[in-house]
């Protein structure tokens, strides 16, 4: 597999739609098992799940950045070592 492969935007959109469908199914199952009469999913539940996911991704990214910075392996450090001119002999 090529390293420059990226998901198309339509695939990313479909993944988000599937994530919402899974969250709705889980919340519906939770309300059914609790014996509640209403089975409608609230927009607040979906918003809460996405906010939790976004927060988790931000924390994970920050931890990864700190680890890479501590190891001095960030992209900026590697770009600084790239020779930009030809060496004179």
Residue, then its C-alpha position, 0 to 999 in steps of 0.5 A: x500500500x502506498x504511504x500517500x494513500x488517503x480516504x476519499x471525502x465520501x468515505x469519511x462522510x460515510x464513516x461519520x454517518x455510520x458512527x452516528x447510526x451506531x450511537x443511535x442504536x446503542x442509545x435506543x437499546x439502552x432506553x429499551x432495556x431501561x423500560x422507558x416508553x420513548x425510544x427517540x434519540x435526543x440531539x443532545x446525546x449525539x452532540x455529547x458523544x461527538x464532543x467527547x470524541x473530539x475531546x479525546x482526539x485532542x488529548x490523544x494528539x497533544x500526548x502524541x505531540x509531547x512524546x514526539x517533541x520529547x524524542x526530538x522527532x517532529x517534522x520541523x526538526x527533520x526538515x531543519x536537517x534537509x540540505x537545501x543547497x548543493x555542497x561545494x567540493 
